[in-house]
Amino acid sequence: MPDQKTKEKRKYKRHVFKIERGIKIPPPASGQREQYPFMQLKVGESFFIPDKIKRRKNVASMAHARVKALRNAGHKMKIVIRWLQAEKGSRIWRVK
């Protein structure tokens, strides 16, 4: 027979979440801003991220995740990412 603590844990696992629609997203907290300038990029423009700031393998996943979020929000954007060995960093171009 389970003890009282086990019963309490089970109770929390079966929590029912209420799904709501139409709740406005609050603006970012003061001082919080976009870390990378995806929204400011025009087609043909690019920006550089030195390896010191972000590791090469993390740049691609970060950039693709951010662009996917922007697409889901209705922005039409396509990027190309290249690691540039001579410059020791990654460059991100907006192509659409």
C-alpha positions in Angstrom: 0.0 0.0 0.0 1.5 3.4 -1.0 2.3 5.9 1.7 0.9 9.5 1.8 3.9 11.1 0.0 3.5 8.7 -3.0 -0.2 9.6 -3.2 0.6 13.3 -3.3 3.2 12.9 -6.0 0.7 11.1 -8.2 -1.9 13.8 -7.7 0.4 16.4 -9.2 1.3 14.3 -12.2 -2.3 14.3 -13.3 -2.7 18.0 -13.3 -5.1 19.3 -16.0 -3.8 22.4 -17.8 -6.4 25.0 -19.0 -5.8 26.0 -22.6 -6.5 29.7 -23.2 -6.7 31.8 -26.3 -6.4 35.6 -26.9 -4.0 36.4 -24.1 -1.5 39.1 -25.2 2.2 38.4 -24.9 3.7 41.1 -22.6 6.5 43.2 -24.0 10.1 42.2 -23.2 11.4 43.3 -19.8 13.3 46.6 -19.8 16.8 46.2 -21.0 16.0 42.9 -22.8 16.7 43.1 -26.5 17.4 40.9 -29.5 20.9 39.5 -29.2 21.4 39.1 -33.0 20.1 41.5 -35.7 17.9 39.2 -37.7 15.0 41.7 -37.9 17.3 44.5 -39.1 18.8 42.4 -41.9 17.7 43.2 -45.5 18.2 40.8 -48.4 21.8 40.6 -49.3 23.1 41.8 -45.9 25.0 39.7 -43.4 26.5 39.9 -39.9 29.5 38.1 -38.4 29.7 36.1 -35.2 33.3 35.5 -33.9 34.0 32.0 -32.6 34.9 33.8 -29.3 31.3 34.8 -28.8 29.5 31.6 -29.9 30.9 28.2 -30.8 30.6 27.3 -34.4 28.2 24.3 -34.0 25.9 26.4 -31.8 25.6 29.3 -34.3 23.7 27.2 -36.9 21.2 25.8 -34.4 20.6 29.2 -32.8 20.2 31.0 -36.1 17.8 28.4 -37.6 15.7 28.3 -34.4 15.4 32.1 -34.4 14.5 32.2 -38.1 11.9 29.5 -37.6 10.4 31.5 -34.8 10.3 34.6 -37.1 8.6 32.5 -39.9 6.0 31.3 -37.4 5.3 34.9 -36.5 4.7 35.7 -40.2 8.1 37.0 -41.4 9.3 35.6 -44.7 13.1 35.1 -44.2 15.7 32.7 -45.4 19.3 32.7 -44.3 22.6 31.1 -45.3 25.3 30.4 -42.6 28.9 29.8 -43.4 31.9 29.2 -41.1 34.8 31.2 -42.3 38.1 29.6 -41.2 40.2 32.6 -42.2 38.1 35.0 -40.2 37.6 32.5 -37.3 33.9 32.9 -37.1 30.5 32.4 -38.8 28.7 34.8 -41.1 24.9 34.8 -41.6 23.4 36.2 -44.8 19.8 37.0 -45.4 18.9 35.7 -48.9 15.1 36.1 -48.8 
